[in-house]
Amino acid sequence: MSPASPEKMGYALLGCGLMGSRHAEVLRRLEGAELRCAYDADRARLEELCGRMGCRAAGSAEEAVADPSVGAVVAASPSFLHAPTALLAARAGKHVLLEKPLSTGALSGQEAIERCRGAGVVLSVVSQKRFEPGALQLKAALGAGLLGRIFLAEVAIHYYRDESYFTQAPWRASRAESGGGVLMNQGIHFADLLLWYLGPAGEVRSAVSTVREGYGEEDVAAALLEMESGALATLTASTVAYPGFPETLTLYGTEGTCTLAEGKGVIRWEQKGRAPLPDPPAGAPAPEGLPAKLGSMYRNHVDFLAAIREGRETLARPAESLAVVAFMEKLYVAARAR
């Protein structure tokens, strides 16, 4: 059976930590997919996952990607490895799904996109927030003009991460390996939604600070944005906001207001004409036994596999994922210029 046969698509998983384990759980239940091999620098973690999933433990990332039974690669490795993984997959002619972000810098992200395009393989970045029902409902509402002209947006990303979060994965505390602090690691998810809803940001003003002792990157950030659409937006982010709060995004328009909350969907819908919030589009139902928190990741995988089968781009287009990385770089540049 070929790796791209209609029956099964063979997958290689790079990275067997928290996110890698979640991807493995999804792939185990994804119709038309089979996890063939995995790799992680931590041998014990690799062998545990492979034993649980019944796949082969590869000796290196290169070996996993080169496996002839593999047609697609999932990268759940540290952020600085994402763009190099895309280049590796492109050279091997394998499709590739990267965890967020696409890259730690826009230049390496652009190279990854161009190499994958030249190799004729599908490249996509995990954007599971887009696949949550509430996020899709808000996108449909905007498409139907139900909120009118959006003039203001508020994004709040207020997490609490204790020391164990960084000690269990030290790369999270390194700009060289993660691309930054709270903006690149946590803020990027709802920033992606903001740009998906409103389009590019024009002028940005931002400030960052560090509260956690001994931490080398920003754990507090605030930005004022002037979107090219004409809307103003604020974005605040932190990993020291005890005890931690759901991410929220609120859009204010001339015809109404909508608030989206992480894990809760749309929690506020006010429309002048009393028009109802659109129903979420029908999507692939999550398979039995899949934890509810992995439902949006499952739908993300369904879209990626369908894009391979149908020869199309994924819902989260590579250019959009690159735009989010460039937006984050813009915020860092503005903060350093103060």
C-alpha positions in Angstrom: 0.0 0.0 0.0 1.5 3.3 -1.0 1.7 6.2 1.6 -0.8 8.2 -0.4 -3.2 5.4 -1.4 -6.9 6.0 -1.0 -7.0 3.5 1.8 -4.5 4.9 4.3 -2.1 7.8 4.5 1.0 6.9 6.4 2.2 9.5 8.9 5.4 10.2 10.7 5.2 12.1 14.0 8.1 14.3 15.1 7.9 15.2 18.8 6.3 12.9 21.4 5.7 15.5 24.2 2.3 16.9 25.2 1.2 18.1 21.7 2.8 15.1 20.0 0.8 12.7 22.2 -2.4 14.6 21.4 -1.7 14.4 17.6 -1.1 10.7 18.0 -4.4 10.2 19.7 -6.1 12.1 16.9 -4.3 10.1 14.2 -5.2 6.8 15.8 -8.9 7.7 15.2 -8.6 9.6 11.9 -10.2 7.6 9.1 -7.8 7.1 6.2 -4.7 7.7 8.4 -2.2 5.5 10.1 0.7 6.5 12.3 3.6 4.5 10.9 6.6 5.9 12.9 7.7 8.6 15.3 10.8 10.3 16.5 11.8 12.2 19.7 15.2 13.0 21.1 13.9 11.8 24.4 14.2 8.0 23.9 12.0 7.0 26.8 9.2 9.3 25.7 9.5 8.0 22.1 9.3 4.4 23.2 6.4 5.0 25.4 4.4 6.7 22.7 5.3 4.1 20.1 4.4 1.3 22.4 1.1 2.9 23.1 0.3 3.6 19.5 1.8 0.6 17.9 4.2 2.4 15.5 7.9 2.2 14.8 10.4 4.2 16.7 12.7 5.9 14.3 16.4 6.7 15.1 16.2 10.3 13.7 13.9 12.8 12.2 15.5 12.2 8.8 14.9 8.5 9.1 11.2 9.0 10.0 10.6 11.4 7.1 12.4 9.1 4.7 10.3 6.1 5.6 8.8 4.9 2.3 5.5 4.0 4.1 5.1 7.7 5.1 3.3 10.2 3.0 2.7 13.0 5.5 4.7 14.4 8.5 3.3 16.0 11.6 5.8 18.3 13.5 5.0 18.6 17.2 8.6 19.6 18.0 10.0 22.8 19.5 9.2 25.9 17.4 12.7 26.4 16.1 12.5 23.0 14.3 9.3 23.8 12.4 10.7 25.5 9.3 13.6 23.0 9.0 11.1 20.2 9.3 9.1 21.7 6.4 12.3 21.8 4.3 13.1 18.2 5.2 9.6 17.1 4.2 9.8 19.0 0.9 13.1 17.4 0.0 11.5 14.0 0.6 8.3 14.8 -1.2 6.2 14.5 1.9 3.2 16.6 3.0 3.7 18.4 6.3 1.5 19.7 9.1 3.4 21.9 11.5 2.4 22.9 15.0 2.2 26.6 15.5 4.1 28.8 14.7 5.1 28.2 11.1 8.6 29.4 12.0 10.4 31.6 14.5 10.9 34.3 11.8 9.2 35.4 8.6 12.2 34.8 6.4 12.5 31.1 7.3 8.7 30.7 7.1 8.7 32.2 3.6 11.5 29.7 2.5 9.5 26.8 3.9 6.4 27.8 1.9 8.4 28.2 -1.3 10.2 24.9 -0.9 7.0 23.0 -0.2 5.2 24.7 -3.1 8.1 23.8 -5.4 8.0 20.2 -4.3 4.3 20.0 -4.9 3.5 19.0 -1.3 0.8 20.4 1.1 2.1 22.6 3.9 -0.2 23.7 6.7 0.1 24.9 10.2 -2.1 23.6 13.0 -4.8 26.3 13.6 -7.3 24.4 15.7 -8.9 27.5 17.1 -10.3 28.1 13.6 -12.1 24.8 13.8 -13.9 25.4 17.0 -17.7 25.8 16.4 -17.9 29.3 18.0 -15.0 30.6 15.9 -16.7 29.3 12.7 -20.0 30.9 13.8 -18.3 34.2 14.2 -16.6 33.9 10.8 -20.0 33.1 9.2 -21.6 36.1 11.0 -18.9 38.4 9.6 -19.3 37.0 6.1 -23.0 37.7 6.3 -22.4 41.3 7.5 -24.4 40.7 10.7 -22.1 42.9 12.8 -21.8 45.7 10.3 -18.5 47.5 10.1 -16.1 46.4 12.8 -14.6 49.4 14.4 -13.0 47.9 17.5 -11.6 44.5 18.6 -10.3 43.4 22.0 -8.1 40.3 22.5 -7.2 39.1 26.0 -4.8 36.2 26.5 -4.3 35.9 30.3 -2.7 32.6 31.3 -0.9 31.5 34.4 2.1 29.2 33.8 4.0 28.0 36.8 7.7 27.0 36.8 7.0 23.4 35.8 5.6 24.6 32.4 9.1 25.8 31.5 11.2 23.2 33.3 9.5 20.3 31.5 10.3 22.0 28.1 13.2 24.4 28.5 12.9 25.6 24.9 9.8 27.5 25.8 12.0 30.0 27.8 14.4 30.5 24.9 13.8 33.1 22.2 16.2 31.3 19.9 14.2 28.1 20.2 10.6 29.4 20.7 10.8 32.8 18.8 9.8 34.8 21.9 7.8 34.7 25.0 4.0 35.1 25.6 3.4 36.7 22.3 4.9 34.0 20.1 4.0 31.0 22.3 0.5 31.9 23.6 -0.6 35.0 21.9 -0.2 33.7 18.4 -3.4 31.5 18.6 -5.9 34.3 19.1 -3.8 36.7 17.0 -4.4 34.2 14.2 -8.1 34.6 14.8 -7.9 38.3 14.9 -6.2 38.5 11.5 -8.5 35.9 10.1 -11.5 38.0 11.0 -10.2 41.5 10.3 -7.3 41.2 7.9 -3.8 42.7 8.2 -2.7 45.1 10.9 -1.3 48.4 9.7 0.4 50.5 12.4 1.2 48.8 15.7 2.3 50.1 19.1 3.4 47.6 21.7 5.1 47.2 25.0 6.4 44.1 26.8 7.7 43.4 30.3 8.9 40.5 32.4 7.5 39.7 35.8 8.8 36.2 36.5 12.2 36.3 38.1 14.9 34.6 36.0 12.8 34.4 32.9 14.6 35.8 29.8 11.6 36.7 27.6 8.4 38.7 27.9 5.6 37.3 30.0 3.4 40.4 29.8 2.6 42.3 26.5 0.1 44.9 25.4 -0.5 46.3 21.9 -2.6 48.9 20.2 -3.3 48.1 16.6 -4.7 50.0 13.7 -6.0 47.4 11.3 -5.9 48.1 7.5 -9.7 47.7 7.6 -9.9 50.9 9.7 -10.7 49.1 12.9 -8.8 49.7 16.1 -7.8 46.7 18.3 -6.1 46.0 21.6 -4.2 42.9 22.4 -3.0 42.0 25.9 -1.2 38.8 26.9 0.4 37.3 30.0 1.5 34.0 31.5 1.6 35.4 35.0 -2.1 36.3 35.4 -3.1 34.2 38.4 -5.0 31.9 38.4 -5.3 32.1 34.6 -8.4 33.0 32.5 -9.9 31.8 29.2 -8.7 33.7 26.1 -11.4 36.1 24.8 -11.9 38.0 21.6 -14.6 40.6 21.3 -15.6 42.4 18.1 -17.7 45.6 18.2 -19.5 46.5 15.0 -22.0 49.1 13.8 -24.7 46.4 14.0 -23.7 44.4 17.0 -21.2 42.9 19.3 -19.8 39.3 19.7 -17.5 37.8 22.3 -15.7 34.5 21.7 -14.1 32.7 24.7 -11.7 29.8 24.7 -13.4 26.5 25.5 -16.8 28.2 25.7 -17.5 29.4 22.2 -19.6 32.5 21.7 -20.6 33.8 25.1 -22.1 37.1 24.0 -24.1 37.9 20.8 -25.9 41.2 20.6 -27.3 42.1 17.2 -29.4 45.3 16.6 -31.9 43.5 14.3 -32.1 40.5 16.7 -30.7 38.3 13.9 -29.6 34.9 15.4 -26.0 33.8 15.4 -25.4 31.5 12.4 -25.2 27.8 13.0 -21.8 26.3 12.8 -21.1 24.6 9.5 -21.5 20.9 9.5 -18.1 19.3 10.1 -16.7 15.8 10.6 -18.1 14.4 13.9 -15.5 13.5 16.4 -15.0 9.8 16.7 -16.1 7.9 19.7 -13.5 7.9 22.5 -11.7 11.1 21.5 -11.4 13.5 24.4 -13.7 16.5 23.8 -10.8 18.9 24.0 -9.2 17.3 20.9 -12.3 17.9 18.7 -11.0 21.0 17.0 -7.6 19.4 16.4 -9.4 16.4 14.9 -11.3 18.6 12.5 -8.0 20.3 11.6 -6.5 16.9 10.7 -9.6 16.1 8.6 -9.1 19.3 6.7 -5.3 18.6 6.2 -5.9 15.0 4.9 -8.7 16.2 2.6 -6.5 18.9 1.2 -3.9 16.2 0.3 -6.6 14.0 -1.3 -8.3 16.9 -3.2 -5.2 18.8 -4.2 -6.3 22.0 -2.5 -5.0 24.4 0.2 -6.1 23.9 3.8 -8.5 26.2 5.6 -5.4 27.8 7.3 -3.4 28.8 4.2 0.4 29.0 4.5 0.4 32.6 3.6 -2.0 33.3 6.5 0.3 31.4 8.9 3.2 33.4 7.6 1.3 36.7 8.1 0.8 35.8 11.8 4.6 35.3 12.3 5.3 38.6 10.5 2.7 40.3 12.8 4.4 39.0 15.9 7.8 40.2 14.6 6.1 43.6 14.0 5.0 43.7 17.7 8.5 42.8 18.9 10.1 45.5 16.7 7.6 48.1 18.0 8.3 47.1 21.6 12.1 47.4 21.2 11.7 50.8 19.5 10.1 52.4 22.6 
